[in-house]
């Protein structure tokens, strides 16, 4: 809640300056994070290779790109399954691969 309150009202470029370093830090500690996930008794075992790490960092980078190009502020109801994100990239051209 405090992080969201801190970001509210800041210019989009500042959001990117927050999301990118978080993604970089997660990537730098990926092995450690995957090992911690394996130690969690209540959760499922993380897939081999920590596939959740690239998914998480990809989502952070998509959020960073979206703050600059503004698609996050244009809600879309996809009734035909043709939304650009489902096609593999948002309007900023940041792609992802579904697992």
C-alpha positions as MATLAB code, in Angstrom:
seq = 'XXXXXXXXXXXXXXXXXXXXXXXXXXXXXXXXXXXXXXXXXXXXXXXXXXXXXXXXXXXXXXXXXXXXXXXXXXXXXXXXXXXXXXXXXXXXXXXXXXX';
ca = [
       0.000    0.000    0.000;
       2.805    2.424    0.823;
       4.500    1.761   -2.532;
       1.270    2.407   -4.439;
       0.676    5.613   -2.506;
       4.225    6.719   -3.295;
       3.766    6.139   -7.039;
       0.381    7.811   -7.270;
       0.675   11.119   -9.042;
       4.228   10.625  -10.279;
       5.075   11.032  -13.973;
       5.152    7.828  -16.082;
       8.917    7.950  -16.578;
       9.359    7.697  -12.831;
       7.332    4.472  -12.780;
       9.698    2.936  -15.295;
      12.602    4.014  -13.106;
      11.033    1.936  -10.312;
      10.031   -1.194  -12.270;
      13.253   -1.716  -14.247;
      15.613   -1.858  -11.229;
      13.238   -4.259   -9.468;
      13.338   -6.586  -12.481;
      17.131   -6.340  -12.585;
      17.447   -7.158   -8.881;
      15.151  -10.169   -9.214;
      17.226  -11.455  -12.138;
      20.454  -10.919  -10.199;
      19.110  -13.041   -7.330;
      17.163  -15.568   -9.426;
      18.999  -18.655   -8.165;
      18.549  -17.598   -4.554;
      14.849  -16.844   -5.070;
      14.213  -20.202   -6.745;
      16.013  -21.982   -3.896;
      13.863  -20.128   -1.343;
      10.728  -21.110   -3.280;
      11.803  -24.761   -3.107;
      12.135  -24.458    0.683;
       8.564  -23.162    1.087;
       6.616  -26.017    2.717;
       3.107  -24.770    1.906;
       3.636  -23.866   -1.721;
       4.170  -25.806   -4.893;
       7.692  -26.555   -5.987;
       9.030  -23.976   -8.415;
       9.604  -25.411  -11.891;
      13.138  -26.388  -12.780;
      15.074  -23.359  -13.911;
      12.773  -20.942  -12.101;
      10.443  -20.135  -14.988;
       8.547  -17.807  -12.678;
      11.509  -15.426  -12.635;
      11.383  -14.513  -16.351;
       7.598  -14.290  -16.171;
       7.781  -11.883  -13.232;
      10.548   -9.737  -14.688;
       8.755   -9.695  -18.053;
       5.592   -8.437  -16.378;
       7.544   -5.728  -14.589;
       9.068   -4.626  -17.883;
       5.653   -4.679  -19.563;
       4.350   -2.454  -16.776;
       7.312   -0.114  -17.226;
       6.678    0.134  -20.977;
       2.930    0.580  -20.496;
       3.465    3.543  -18.183;
       5.277    5.331  -21.001;
       2.939    4.524  -23.881;
      -0.327    4.699  -21.927;
      -2.150    1.485  -22.892;
      -2.801    0.743  -19.221;
      -5.223    3.686  -19.192;
      -7.239    2.367  -22.166;
      -9.241   -0.621  -20.896;
     -10.136   -3.132  -23.598;
     -12.837   -5.776  -23.421;
     -11.607   -8.589  -25.626;
     -14.694  -10.469  -26.802;
     -12.999  -12.205  -29.745;
      -9.663  -13.259  -28.230;
      -7.778  -10.737  -30.384;
      -6.259   -8.472  -27.750;
      -2.647   -7.533  -28.674;
      -1.288   -8.860  -25.367;
      -2.756  -12.285  -26.102;
      -1.148  -12.132  -29.508;
       2.239  -11.888  -27.803;
       3.035   -8.194  -27.431;
       1.547   -5.055  -25.994;
       1.315   -1.821  -27.935;
       4.835   -0.904  -26.850;
       6.117   -4.053  -28.564;
       7.084   -5.767  -25.325;
       6.425   -9.429  -25.907;
       5.935  -12.371  -23.620;
       5.536  -16.084  -23.884;
       2.717  -17.761  -22.013;
       3.678  -20.817  -19.995;
];
